[in-house]
């Protein structure tokens, strides 16, 4: 990686669950905890060591696990449970993954206690919003009149839309003050009521919030983006390294910047300990 091994930050990535299924031919009746590969490779490519964060089920174990990492990445995956933000599911199929919510809310609480930078991606931005007191649309299509298509199974990560970006924000500065970016869109839910301590920093053309950060980033570092930067790879050679195929905003830029934040935090933590 071209830097002293000791300065390489470790980034904990939240896992996805495949819950127990008695009809599955392998791991019959067992719960699986897994990572999506392109997320781990994106973190690695950006110069950090990706570490999957298993659900250890209790606070002391979670705190001990997080004491070994320099930042936390909340990954994409299943919908949140409306019960995590004080609502009942409007339809059974929108009940979400309450077990994963509990696990990730525990991660957020302990990461904040340890002062670890937190970045949420897709489900992760929604989790951050809920953890800080906001709410979600359980289903953008039926709850937000005139909304764009934000997820399509057939087009999947080929689906996208532009976002208007606040130039004076973490995401805006990543792209050198660009006020419009092309991003992918693979989400069923979205931010409804923004958490009081967050500010929105990017919006889809229909007004859906696509990026957030803490209104005050001086003491704590928390940000989220609604798109999937791990699925937006830079061109192999030539061209603007901030732009990937289809003119979309290169995802590597997001990971490199987050790794920088975590590297700084690692340096500060080590200086304080010595
Ligand atoms: Mn979207």
Boltz pocket constraint, residues with backbone or C-beta under 6 A from the ligand:
constraints:
  - pocket:
      binder: B
      contacts: [[A, 149], [A, 150], [A, 161], [A, 184], [A, 185], [A, 186], [A, 187], [A, 204], [A, 208], [A, 210], [A, 226]]
      max_distance: 6.0
